[in-house]
């Protein structure tokens, strides 16, 4: 979802969607407000399911928010991811 330009990582949604259009995933999982704001520039960052260009995007907290032991957010992420897992996995 980003590219390197002059040793700086910058959002690159064009590159992201080129890959998405080739892969055609059922779900797109993104972590953190930076990824969310790159895709949804006109919305406030929220966790959960969103739709963008016909794709289902599931927004989750960033990894730093889960550390060192944020059990509430870890439980939230676990329960959201379980909803999308195949049965009996």
C-alpha positions in Angstrom: 0.0 0.0 0.0 3.1 2.2 -0.1 6.2 2.7 -2.2 9.6 4.1 -1.6 10.4 7.5 -3.0 13.8 9.1 -2.3 14.2 6.8 0.8 10.8 7.8 2.2 7.8 5.5 2.4 4.7 7.2 1.0 1.1 5.9 0.4 0.6 4.6 -3.1 -3.0 3.7 -3.6 -2.6 3.4 -7.4 0.0 0.6 -6.9 -2.2 -0.9 -4.2 -5.3 -1.1 -6.5 -3.3 -2.4 -9.4 -2.4 -5.4 -7.2 -5.9 -5.7 -5.8 -7.4 -5.7 -9.3 -5.1 -8.6 -10.3 -5.6 -10.6 -7.1 -9.3 -9.9 -6.7 -9.5 -10.8 -3.0 -12.8 -11.4 -1.1 -11.6 -9.3 1.8 -8.9 -6.7 2.4 -7.6 -6.4 5.9 -5.9 -3.1 6.9 -4.2 -2.3 10.1 -4.1 1.2 11.6 -5.2 4.7 10.9 -2.5 5.4 8.3 -3.7 2.7 6.0 -7.4 3.6 6.6 -6.8 7.3 5.8 -4.9 6.4 2.7 -8.0 4.5 1.4 -10.8 6.5 3.0 -9.7 10.1 2.8 -13.2 11.4 3.5 -14.0 9.3 6.6 -13.0 9.1 10.2 -10.9 6.1 11.2 -13.1 3.3 12.6 -12.7 -0.4 13.1 -14.9 -2.8 11.2 -16.1 -3.5 7.7 -16.2 -0.8 5.0 -16.7 -0.9 1.2 -14.4 0.7 -1.3 -14.7 0.3 -5.1 -16.7 -2.9 -4.6 -14.2 -4.5 -2.2 -14.9 -5.3 1.5 -12.2 -3.7 3.6 -11.9 -4.7 7.2 -10.2 -2.0 9.3 -8.3 -3.1 12.4 -6.1 -1.4 15.0 -2.4 -0.9 14.2 0.0 -3.4 15.7 1.6 -0.8 18.1 -1.9 -0.4 19.7 -1.9 -4.1 20.5 1.3 -3.9 22.5 2.6 -4.4 25.1 -0.6 -6.3 26.2 -3.7 -4.5 25.2 -6.1 -7.4 25.9 -9.2 -5.4 24.9 -7.9 -4.6 21.4 -6.3 -8.0 20.9 -9.7 -9.6 21.8 -11.4 -7.2 19.4 -9.0 -8.1 16.5 -9.3 -11.9 17.3 -13.1 -11.8 17.2 -13.2 -9.8 14.0 -10.7 -12.1 12.3 -12.6 -15.2 13.5 -15.7 -13.9 11.7 -13.9 -14.2 8.4 -12.2 -17.5 9.0 -13.4 -20.6 7.2 -15.5 -22.9 9.4 -13.6 -25.4 11.6 -10.3 -23.6 11.1 
